Amino acid sequence: MTIATQTFEKLSDSELVWRAQFDAVDFAPLYLRYRDRVLRYCLYRLGDLAEAEDAASAVFMKALAGLAGYRDGASFAPWLFRIAHNEVVDCHKRRFRRPETTLSFAGDLADPLPSPEDEAVTSDSLRRLRALLGTLPPRERAIMELRLTDLTTSEIAAVLAISEANVRTAQSRALVRLRDAMDVHSDPVRSNG
């Protein structure tokens, strides 16, 4: 029942999960489908590449271990990112319960898996984005970081266990805050006055 790597792209998450529940080897296509997004999310949240890689590994180990209990009633992506969210929270707790640090210190880190869009963004813009995200309240920041991993509103709601309306409201507020912060930094009259 093992899936050839060329054909997994044609299968839905549900089909891949069903196969992986019967043969752990068939978890590989799910891993390949989500590894970059999970690693990117962990990197945004933790700001340290080595720690993000460790967290992403733990996420996939927990997902594989918990796959037998997964029920097809929910989409796989929110289920996986809920595990990722919880792993990041655990990583922060392991940092001796220090408060969540801002992402501004991570400005010099290069994204290990650049997408074409990421390559188009200069390192200065990426540093600025991370610094701006670090200024948001925790819920808004979490929503924007999940949005950066291409999750939908309903998937983000499932990950954070909040309503879709709350996701849209918080995202809207975050975008206003980010736009205002960007305007202040780019408009010399506003930033000096």
Residue pairs with C-beta under 8 A, 6 or more apart in sequence:
1 19
1 22
1 23
1 26
2 23
2 25
2 26
3 11
3 16
3 19
3 26
3 28
3 29
5 28
5 29
5 32
8 16
8 28
8 29
8 32
8 33
9 29
11 19
11 29
13 30
13 33
13 75
13 76
13 77
14 72
14 76
16 26
16 29
16 30
16 33
16 76
17 30
17 67
17 70
17 72
17 76
18 72
19 26
20 26
20 27
20 30
20 64
20 67
21 67
21 68
21 70
24 64
27 63
27 64
27 67
30 63
30 76
31 60
34 77
34 80
35 56
35 60
36 113
36 115
37 149
37 150
38 56
38 59
38 60
38 80
38 81
38 84
38 149
39 52
39 53
39 56
39 112
39 113
40 111
40 113
40 148
40 149
41 81
41 84
41 88
41 145
41 146
41 148
41 149
42 51
42 52
42 53
42 55
42 56
42 59
42 84
42 87
42 88
43 49
43 52
43 106
43 109
43 111
43 112
44 103
44 130
44 133
44 145
44 148
45 52
45 88
45 142
45 145
46 52
46 55
46 88
46 91
46 92
47 101
47 103
47 105
47 106
47 109
47 130
48 106
48 109
49 109
49 112
51 91
55 84
55 87
55 88
55 91
56 84
58 87
59 80
59 83
59 84
59 87
62 83
62 87
63 79
63 80
63 83
66 83
70 76
70 79
74 158
75 154
75 155
75 158
77 151
77 155
78 151
78 154
78 155
78 156
78 157
78 158
78 159
79 158
81 146
81 149
81 151
81 155
81 159
82 158
82 159
82 161
84 159
85 142
85 146
85 159
85 160
92 98
92 100
100 138
102 131
102 134
102 135
103 130
103 131
103 133
103 134
104 130
104 131
104 134
106 130
107 126
107 127
107 130
107 131
108 127
110 123
111 118
111 126
118 126
121 129
128 185
132 178
132 181
132 182
133 141
133 144
133 145
133 178
134 141
135 177
135 181
136 144
136 174
136 177
136 178
139 160
139 162
139 170
140 170
140 171
140 173
140 174
140 177
141 174
142 160
143 156
143 160
143 167
143 170
143 171
143 174
144 171
144 174
144 178
146 155
146 156
146 159
146 160
147 156
147 171
151 159
153 164
153 167
153 168
153 171
154 164
156 167
157 163
157 164
157 166
157 167
160 167
183 190
184 190
184 191
185 191
